Amino acid sequence: MRPTPLDVDLDLRSDPRQTAPPADRSVTVLRALLGVAVAVSIVHYVDNTARYDDYVQGTSTLVARWMVPASWILFTAAGVAGLLLYERGRYGAAAGLLAFYSVSGLIGFAHYQSISPTDFDALQNTFIVLDIACGAAILAFAIWTALRR
């Protein structure tokens, strides 16, 4: 397996003071992606729980209010576990957990399945879209991880 730009620090200048090996950029990228995704999802999921009726707007749904925070805990635990496995070089398992975590954002598309975006306020739409974008980014990273093995 050849390293990609995400795998290693490409600064080839030697520094005699450097004692640790170059940082794995992909770990830094994953930490940043996951950090942003978790922060965005906190706002979105808290708002979704607090204003549950505004999100469902009387439509029939299989998702009860209690399921929103419960699913956030489950998804986030999987994302953190995926990060920890990735840091330990267990890329296959990490990719699976990160792909599962990505669903926490991608599921935002379901908000627009039966309700028009114009029926949500600016905050709701902003965090729905941001959560979807974060989910897509995490899924892309998971696919990249699975393919780099």
Buried (B, 14 or more C-beta within 10 A) or exposed (E): EEEEEBBBEEEEEEEEEEEEEEEBBBBEBBEEBBEBBBEBBEBBBBBBBEBBEBBBEEEEBEBEBEBBEEBBEBBBEBBBBBBEBBBEEEBEBBBBBBBBBBBBBBBBEEBBEEBEEEBBEEEBBBBBBBBBBBBEBBBEBBBBBBEBE
